[in-house]
């Protein structure tokens, strides 16, 4: 008999619609695990807050997704009491060999309290990111303290902690009591299928939330400098728009710089649209102020596209500066503009970097390789 896995984490609410990097990574991992003969079944527990009806979806013979209404208020103060009760009911029904929590927040906390055989994957250093998501205040400080306390409890109790980058492994050094292992997030096969790259129009792609942490406003400023010398250049800003005030600020800057005719601002898209945008892009850009290991960078590399990104978190481990793309300092709009211009002006350079990026992605992010390492982590948790 193969392994029975209970996966607790952010998972697509509907097939083909991905609302973030963790959803993409979890969905890709589940599909890759289901292909293995040594995995008998995977039950995914996805807490939601009314976005979909609660219920069960049989996604494949091996994969069942449980959508359960999650606790909305006082999660931190009550230690997610209601979520834990609901998860334990699923656990008692499924009787898994191992529980895998995606993220070291509530999902990871519920996982380690459901089973001693718990694996937790670190996706983001949330208590660091909290200070960047919110304005400085006593409330932000207290929130970050609560999140850090939760993360410390999860890391102490997890049998195996999966780091997706050297950055998070170093950041969390000393907090992990069990076994720590390094496993990158997988990238879905359909992104690899977009390679090898072909010549494109001078079009840049940003795919991510339009929020201050990701700094698309700074990207628009840098793009305006590029367009002065590459007049047919275009930029696509694609992703969720949770902050209406910031969205207005970005749109206002686009208009003020005279870029309305060459900057496309698009809300959340499905995987098919994202792949079309990647195919049409000459390069992918990330100008974030903080990241761990962004899914979009791995997807771009798999598709054979060079990446220009900031030297934050685990990004320098992903992008080999001058080989698979360029790395710039956060907030340095002048340097970003220079690197974007280099790619917009030189199709051959883009194609060379893109081919190299694809080769690297095959070694680092192939789903079957990641699934193999994950199963090894499961066996370690069961010992």
C-alpha positions as CSV (number, residue, x, y, z in Angstrom):
1,X,0.0,0.0,0.0
2,X,1.2,3.5,-0.8
3,X,1.2,6.6,1.4
4,X,-2.0,8.4,2.4
5,X,-1.4,12.1,2.6
6,X,-3.5,14.9,4.2
7,X,-2.5,18.2,2.6
8,X,-3.7,21.3,4.5
9,X,-3.2,24.6,2.6
10,X,-4.2,27.1,0.0
11,X,-5.4,25.2,-3.0
12,X,-7.3,26.4,-6.1
13,X,-10.9,27.1,-5.3
14,X,-11.8,26.2,-8.9
15,X,-9.8,24.2,-11.5
16,X,-7.5,26.3,-13.7
17,X,-7.9,29.5,-11.7
18,X,-4.8,30.3,-9.6
19,X,-4.9,33.1,-7.2
20,X,-1.3,33.1,-5.9
21,X,2.0,31.4,-5.8
22,X,1.2,29.1,-2.9
23,X,-2.0,27.9,-4.7
24,X,0.1,27.2,-7.8
25,X,2.8,25.3,-5.9
26,X,0.3,23.2,-3.9
27,X,-1.7,22.3,-6.9
28,X,1.3,21.3,-8.9
29,X,2.7,19.2,-6.1
30,X,-0.6,17.4,-5.5
31,X,-0.8,16.5,-9.2
32,X,2.8,15.3,-9.3
33,X,2.4,13.2,-6.1
34,X,-0.8,11.6,-7.5
35,X,1.3,10.3,-10.5
36,X,3.5,8.2,-8.2
37,X,2.8,4.5,-7.5
38,X,4.0,4.9,-3.9
39,X,1.2,7.4,-3.1
40,X,-2.2,5.8,-2.5
41,X,-4.3,8.9,-1.9
42,X,-4.1,12.7,-1.3
43,X,-6.9,14.5,0.6
44,X,-6.6,18.2,0.4
45,X,-8.2,20.3,3.1
46,X,-8.8,23.9,1.9
47,X,-10.3,26.3,4.4
48,X,-12.3,29.1,2.8
49,X,-14.3,32.1,3.9
50,X,-17.4,31.9,1.7
51,X,-15.7,32.1,-1.7
52,X,-17.1,28.7,-2.6
53,X,-19.7,26.3,-1.2
54,X,-18.3,23.9,1.4
55,X,-18.2,20.4,0.0
56,X,-16.1,17.7,-1.6
57,X,-14.6,17.5,-5.1
58,X,-13.1,14.3,-6.4
59,X,-10.4,15.7,-8.6
60,X,-8.9,12.4,-9.8
61,X,-9.0,8.8,-8.6
62,X,-6.3,9.6,-6.0
63,X,-7.1,13.2,-5.2
64,X,-10.0,14.5,-3.1
65,X,-10.4,18.1,-2.2
66,X,-12.4,19.1,0.9
67,X,-13.6,22.7,1.0
68,X,-14.3,23.6,4.6
69,X,-15.5,27.0,6.0
70,X,-12.7,28.4,8.0
71,X,-12.7,30.4,11.2
72,X,-12.7,34.1,10.3
73,X,-12.5,36.0,13.6
74,X,-10.1,35.6,16.5
75,X,-8.0,32.9,14.8
76,X,-4.8,34.0,16.4
77,X,-6.2,34.6,19.9
78,X,-8.1,31.2,19.9
79,X,-5.3,29.3,18.2
80,X,-7.7,28.5,15.3
81,X,-9.8,26.3,17.6
82,X,-12.7,25.8,15.1
83,X,-10.3,25.1,12.2
84,X,-8.5,22.5,14.3
85,X,-11.8,20.8,15.3
86,X,-12.8,20.6,11.6
87,X,-9.4,19.3,10.5
88,X,-9.3,16.7,13.2
89,X,-12.7,15.3,11.9
90,X,-11.2,15.0,8.4
91,X,-8.0,13.4,9.9
92,X,-10.1,10.8,11.8
93,X,-12.0,9.9,8.7
94,X,-9.0,9.8,6.3
95,X,-6.4,8.3,8.8
96,X,-3.4,9.6,6.8
97,X,0.2,8.5,7.2
98,X,1.4,12.0,7.1
99,X,0.0,15.6,7.3
100,X,1.5,18.3,5.1
101,X,0.9,21.9,6.0
102,X,1.5,24.5,3.4
103,X,2.8,27.7,5.1
104,X,4.0,28.0,8.7
105,X,0.9,30.1,9.6
106,X,-2.6,28.7,10.5
107,X,-2.4,25.8,8.0
108,X,1.0,24.7,9.4
109,X,-0.3,25.1,12.9
110,X,-3.3,22.9,12.3
111,X,-1.2,20.3,10.5
112,X,1.3,19.9,13.4
113,X,-1.6,19.7,16.0
114,X,-3.4,17.0,14.0
115,X,-0.5,14.6,13.7
116,X,3.0,14.0,15.1
117,X,3.9,13.0,11.5
118,X,3.7,16.5,10.2
119,X,5.6,18.2,7.4
120,X,5.4,22.0,7.0
121,X,6.6,23.9,3.9
122,X,7.8,27.5,4.5
123,X,6.4,29.7,1.7
124,X,7.0,33.1,3.2
125,X,8.5,34.8,6.3
126,X,5.1,36.3,7.2
127,X,6.2,38.2,10.3
128,X,8.8,40.0,8.2
129,X,6.3,40.7,5.4
130,X,3.7,42.0,7.8
131,X,5.8,45.1,8.4
132,X,5.9,45.7,4.7
133,X,2.2,45.0,4.0
134,X,1.0,47.4,6.7
135,X,1.9,51.0,7.8
136,X,4.1,51.2,10.9
137,X,1.8,51.2,14.0
138,X,1.4,49.5,17.3
139,X,-1.2,47.3,15.7
140,X,1.3,46.1,13.0
141,X,3.9,45.5,15.6
142,X,1.6,43.4,17.8
143,X,0.3,41.5,14.7
144,X,3.9,40.7,13.6
145,X,4.7,39.5,17.2
146,X,1.6,37.2,17.2
147,X,2.6,35.8,13.8
148,X,6.2,35.2,14.8
149,X,5.0,33.4,17.9
150,X,2.7,31.2,15.8
151,X,5.6,30.4,13.4
152,X,7.9,29.5,16.2
153,X,5.4,27.0,17.6
154,X,4.9,25.4,14.2
155,X,8.6,25.1,13.6
156,X,9.2,23.6,17.0
157,X,6.4,20.9,16.5
158,X,6.9,20.0,12.9
159,X,8.7,16.7,12.3
160,X,10.1,17.9,9.0
161,X,10.3,21.6,7.8
162,X,10.7,22.2,4.1
163,X,12.7,25.3,3.1
164,X,12.1,26.5,-0.4
165,X,15.2,28.7,-0.4
166,X,18.5,29.2,1.4
167,X,17.1,32.6,2.4
168,X,14.3,31.1,4.5
169,X,16.5,28.4,5.9
170,X,19.0,31.0,7.2
171,X,16.2,33.3,8.4
172,X,14.7,30.5,10.5
173,X,17.9,29.0,11.6
174,X,17.7,27.9,15.3
175,X,13.9,27.7,15.3
176,X,13.5,24.2,13.7
177,X,13.6,21.3,16.2
178,X,12.9,18.5,13.8
179,X,14.5,17.8,10.4
180,X,15.0,20.6,7.9
181,X,15.2,19.9,4.2
182,X,15.5,22.0,1.1
183,X,12.9,21.4,-1.6
184,X,12.0,24.1,-4.2
185,X,8.4,24.7,-5.2
186,X,7.5,22.7,-8.4
187,X,6.5,24.4,-11.6
188,X,3.7,22.8,-13.7
189,X,4.6,20.9,-16.9
190,X,2.5,23.3,-19.1
191,X,5.0,26.1,-18.4
192,X,8.0,23.9,-19.5
193,X,6.0,23.2,-22.6
194,X,6.2,26.8,-23.7
195,X,10.0,26.5,-24.4
196,X,12.0,26.9,-26.4
197,X,11.5,30.6,-26.6
198,X,10.8,32.3,-29.9
199,X,11.3,36.0,-31.0
200,X,8.7,38.3,-29.6
201,X,7.6,42.0,-29.7
202,X,9.3,44.2,-27.1
203,X,6.7,43.4,-24.4
204,X,7.4,43.0,-20.6
205,X,5.3,41.0,-18.2
206,X,4.7,41.7,-14.5
207,X,2.5,39.0,-12.9
208,X,1.6,39.5,-9.2
209,X,-0.6,41.4,-6.9
210,X,-0.8,45.1,-7.4
211,X,0.2,46.0,-3.8
212,X,3.0,48.3,-2.4
213,X,5.1,45.3,-1.3
214,X,5.5,44.3,-5.0
215,X,6.2,47.9,-6.1
216,X,4.5,47.9,-9.6
217,X,4.5,51.7,-9.2
218,X,8.3,51.7,-9.3
219,X,8.2,49.4,-12.3
220,X,6.0,51.8,-14.2
221,X,8.5,54.6,-13.5
222,X,11.3,52.5,-14.8
223,X,9.3,51.4,-17.9
224,X,8.7,55.1,-18.7
225,X,12.5,55.6,-18.9
226,X,12.8,52.6,-21.2
227,X,10.1,53.7,-23.6
228,X,11.9,56.9,-24.3
229,X,14.5,54.8,-26.2
230,X,12.3,51.8,-27.2
231,X,9.1,53.6,-28.4
232,X,7.2,50.4,-29.3
233,X,7.8,48.7,-25.9
234,X,4.7,47.5,-24.0
235,X,4.2,46.4,-20.4
236,X,1.5,44.1,-19.0
237,X,0.6,44.4,-15.3
238,X,-1.4,41.2,-14.5
239,X,-2.7,40.1,-11.1
240,X,-5.2,40.6,-8.3
241,X,-6.0,44.1,-7.2
242,X,-6.8,43.9,-3.5
243,X,-5.9,47.5,-2.7
244,X,-8.3,49.9,-4.5
245,X,-6.4,53.0,-3.4
246,X,-3.0,51.6,-4.6
247,X,-4.6,50.5,-7.9
248,X,-5.8,54.1,-8.4
249,X,-2.3,55.3,-7.7
250,X,-0.8,53.0,-10.3
251,X,-3.3,53.9,-12.9
252,X,-2.8,57.6,-12.1
253,X,0.9,57.3,-12.6
254,X,0.4,55.4,-15.9
255,X,-1.8,58.3,-17.1
256,X,0.5,61.0,-15.8
257,X,3.5,59.5,-17.6
258,X,1.6,59.2,-20.9
259,X,1.7,55.4,-20.9
260,X,-2.0,54.6,-21.2
261,X,-1.6,53.3,-24.7
262,X,1.2,50.9,-23.9
263,X,0.6,49.7,-20.3
264,X,-2.1,47.0,-19.9
265,X,-3.5,46.6,-16.4
266,X,-5.4,43.3,-16.1
267,X,-7.0,41.7,-13.0
268,X,-6.6,38.1,-12.0
269,X,-6.3,35.7,-15.0
270,X,-6.5,31.9,-15.3
271,X,-3.6,29.7,-16.1
272,X,-4.3,29.6,-19.9
273,X,-4.2,33.4,-20.1
274,X,-1.0,33.5,-18.0
275,X,0.7,31.1,-20.3
276,X,-0.4,33.2,-23.3
277,X,1.0,36.3,-21.7
278,X,4.3,34.5,-21.0
279,X,4.5,33.3,-24.6
280,X,4.1,36.9,-25.8
281,X,6.5,38.4,-23.3
282,X,10.2,39.1,-24.1
283,X,11.0,39.1,-20.4
284,X,9.4,38.9,-17.0
285,X,9.9,41.6,-14.3
286,X,9.6,41.5,-10.5
287,X,10.4,44.7,-8.6
288,X,9.4,43.5,-5.1
289,X,10.6,44.9,-1.8
290,X,10.4,41.4,-0.2
291,X,10.1,37.8,-1.5
292,X,11.0,34.3,-0.7
293,X,11.0,32.3,-3.9
294,X,8.4,33.7,-6.3
295,X,6.5,31.2,-8.3
296,X,6.3,33.5,-11.3
297,X,10.1,33.5,-11.6
298,X,10.3,29.7,-11.8
299,X,7.4,29.7,-14.3
300,X,9.1,32.3,-16.5
301,X,12.4,30.3,-16.4
302,X,10.6,27.1,-17.3
303,X,9.0,28.9,-20.3
304,X,12.4,30.1,-21.5
305,X,12.1,33.7,-20.5
306,X,14.7,35.9,-18.9
307,X,13.8,37.5,-15.6
308,X,14.7,40.9,-14.2
309,X,14.2,40.9,-10.4
310,X,15.3,42.6,-7.2
311,X,18.0,41.3,-4.9
312,X,15.7,40.4,-2.0
313,X,15.0,37.2,-0.1
314,X,15.6,34.1,-2.2
315,X,15.5,35.8,-5.6
316,X,19.3,35.9,-6.1
317,X,19.3,32.1,-5.7
318,X,16.8,31.8,-8.6
319,X,18.1,34.3,-11.1
320,X,21.7,34.0,-12.1
321,X,22.7,37.6,-12.8
322,X,23.9,38.0,-16.4
323,X,23.1,34.4,-17.2
324,X,19.3,33.8,-16.9
325,X,18.4,37.4,-16.4
326,X,19.4,40.4,-14.3
327,X,19.3,41.2,-10.6
328,X,18.9,44.8,-9.4
329,X,18.7,46.4,-6.0
330,X,15.2,47.1,-4.6
331,X,14.0,50.7,-5.2
332,X,16.7,51.3,-7.9
333,X,14.5,52.4,-10.7
334,X,17.4,53.7,-12.8
335,X,19.2,50.4,-12.8
336,X,16.0,48.5,-13.4
337,X,15.3,50.7,-16.5
338,X,18.8,50.0,-17.7
339,X,18.4,46.3,-17.5
340,X,14.9,46.3,-19.0
341,X,16.3,48.4,-21.9
342,X,19.1,45.9,-22.5
343,X,16.5,43.1,-23.0
344,X,14.0,45.2,-24.9
345,X,16.8,46.3,-27.3
346,X,18.4,42.9,-27.8
347,X,16.2,40.0,-28.9
348,X,19.2,37.7,-29.3
349,X,20.3,38.3,-25.7
350,X,16.8,37.5,-24.5
351,X,16.7,34.2,-26.4
352,X,20.1,33.1,-25.1
353,X,19.2,33.9,-21.5
354,X,15.8,32.3,-21.9
355,X,17.3,29.0,-23.2
356,X,19.7,29.0,-20.3
357,X,16.9,29.8,-17.8
358,X,14.8,26.8,-19.1
359,X,17.8,24.4,-18.7
360,X,18.2,25.6,-15.1
361,X,14.5,25.3,-14.4
362,X,14.4,21.7,-15.6
363,X,17.0,20.8,-13.0
364,X,15.5,22.8,-10.2
365,X,11.7,22.9,-10.6
366,X,10.5,19.8,-12.5
367,X,7.4,18.4,-10.7
368,X,8.5,14.7,-10.7
369,X,11.9,15.7,-9.1
370,X,10.1,17.8,-6.4
371,X,7.6,15.0,-5.8
372,X,10.4,12.5,-5.2
373,X,12.1,14.7,-2.7
374,X,8.7,15.4,-1.0
375,X,8.0,11.7,-0.6
376,X,11.4,11.3,1.0
377,X,10.4,14.1,3.5
378,X,7.2,12.1,4.2
379,X,9.1,9.0,5.1
380,X,11.4,11.0,7.3
381,X,8.4,12.4,9.2
382,X,7.0,8.9,9.7
383,X,10.2,7.6,11.4
